[in-house]
Amino acid sequence: MRCEPAPGTATDRLSDVAAARAAGMRAFGYAGGAAPTERLEGPGTIVLDDMRELRTC
């Protein structure tokens, strides 16, 4: 399967997730970083426990 690229950001910072949402981009929030998981969750955001999950679509 080929994945279509889409604008987005992968980060562990809540401010980056908020900026991606405001710009209409997809956000991948890393739950093992600076922000607690529940703060990263929300519309347009996929929360990852392991950054290797970015390899899958």
C-alpha positions in Angstrom: 0.0 0.0 0.0 1.3 3.5 -0.9 0.6 6.3 1.6 -0.3 9.7 0.3 1.8 12.4 2.0 -0.1 15.0 4.0 1.1 18.1 5.8 1.7 17.4 9.5 4.0 17.6 12.4 5.3 15.0 14.9 6.1 16.5 18.3 5.9 16.0 22.1 5.1 19.7 22.7 1.6 20.9 23.3 2.3 24.3 21.7 3.4 22.5 18.4 0.2 20.4 18.4 -1.9 23.5 18.9 -0.1 25.3 16.1 -0.6 22.3 13.7 -4.4 22.3 14.6 -4.6 26.0 14.0 -3.0 25.6 10.6 -5.3 22.7 9.6 -2.4 20.2 9.7 -2.4 16.8 11.1 -0.5 16.5 14.4 1.2 13.4 15.7 1.7 13.8 19.4 4.4 11.7 21.1 3.1 10.6 24.4 6.6 9.7 25.8 7.8 13.3 25.8 7.1 16.6 27.5 3.3 16.8 27.5 1.0 14.3 29.2 -1.1 12.1 26.8 -4.4 13.6 27.8 -3.2 17.1 26.9 -2.1 16.0 23.4 -5.4 14.2 22.5 -7.9 16.2 20.5 -9.2 16.9 17.0 -6.8 16.2 14.1 -4.3 14.6 16.5 -3.0 11.1 16.5 -1.2 10.3 19.8 1.7 7.8 19.5 3.4 5.9 22.3 6.3 5.0 20.0 7.7 7.2 17.2 8.2 4.0 15.1 4.4 4.1 14.7 4.8 6.9 12.1 6.0 4.3 9.6 2.4 2.9 9.3 -0.5 4.5 7.7 
